[in-house]
Amino acid sequence: MSAEQLLHQAASKNAELLQGLNETEHASSALQQSQAYLDDLNREIKACDAQVKNLEAKTKTELQDHKKYAESTARRFMHRAVGKKEKFAEKATKEEREYVEALAAENEAKSRREEWIKNRDEARKHHALLEDTDRTHKNLQAELDALYNSIFAGPSPEFPGEDQKEWAMREAKDSFNAAKQRQDAEFQAVKCLQDAEQFMVQALQSLDEARSHSRMDMFGGGTLSDMMERDALSQAQNATEKVKMLVQQAQRLSPDIQGLGNIEISHGHVMSDILFDGIFTDMAQHDRIKDSQAQAQREAQTLRNALSKAQEKSKQLQQETKTALARLEASRRELQQIRQDAFEKLARPPAYDQAVQQ
């Protein structure tokens, strides 16, 4: 079947798909705006929840203070006995006023939260409709792409310029895929380094605890201090092992990431500590712990620098991916347009084309 026959056969389907795409084209940008609105509402509700919780606690406290005066016969009698009846009434009125004000503030905050929740429920319904419309748009676009590929894929000398646009689109797609792959790898590498940084913090905290217990051990802390010191050193060792593993994983994802040096966690010498336990062995172990701390602090700084560079690179790759995507979308539109022109040219009478050429 010739290309012209294929165009005739697909003309009505092409018109139907283009109309559907035109009717649903707004969904993508509207969906982004809707998501931003939902994010704002969720932040407001979260802030309201915290405010309501604080106000509930304040109202409870004010109510208790109010009841002390409103329901306390003993307090009222004592104030009467010492001739301070008016002061008691003034204090009771003050406590009642503070309770009422606190209750009003709590109810107002709850009312605001209910309004935000109501707005969010409505926004979610609208968002769901936009998601359906956007999904329909993507399905229509996929159908149109499949229809055009069934007619135009491969060399199409009958349609001048179509092959060049197709090649440009394919090249743009390859560039986008490569950029997206680099961005995803760097994003995962950043996550590994962030996790590694958390374990490094744990390692430094454990070393600080070990040093503290070691200091106590030097001044007669005894077996308990020694056991707590070893436990802290063991935790530091586990944390640094996880740091090394995560940094190595990050390097596999992004070879530009700088590795860490060795962090040697000294656990001491069990036999010498038992046989020759004394101030000198305790001091030697204390010095070894300080050395481990110094090593860990140096490598923690190296890790922070590596994370900062990886985050900067991730932002750069994100921008490159965004640029590559824009180029891909532009090339797709150009390719789709030249294919649409082929359908429109087929629908025009020959006399129209001749008039245009003249």
Disulfide bonds with the S-S distance in Angstrom:
none
